[in-house]
Amino acid sequence: MLQRNSESSVQAQHPLAEIYLKLMRDGQLWTAGLDSALRTVITTVNTALGTQRTALWSFGADRQTLTLTLGYDAERQEFEHGAELQCARFPEYFRELDSVQIEAISDVQREPRLHEFAEQGVLSPDLKAWLNCTVHVTSAMWGVFVASDFVKARQWSERERW
């Protein structure tokens, strides 16, 4: 009974509590390896946000590259990894990224901060909306979690940006 009451309290207080609780209850998340745990988290977030792609990117030790640790494409139901972005090619974007924790871009094709990606052919013309969340480990930016919507430009809700 105590557990049920505390879960109800958490769900009432936090917009994404049901997702957190689902992940916490997933035994595989706690007993499987890191790759399996990341796959579970990424697909759960992808489903919760209703996006087509989600990805976790990590910086190299020198912060010169951003490497795709694990990405998920819901349409193809496939995982991918290993792609790299050279940070020097996108200085404006990475400079801006240092000052945000969550970046909700409603219309990617009209977003001036992403012109570097478009000019270098890295930005898909099909990408409509983008939600970036910086990942910090011991107070330093470790990487970026990205959710991408290829269906429509959208206003990311407060719940989604939480």
Disulfide bonds with the S-S distance in Angstrom:
none
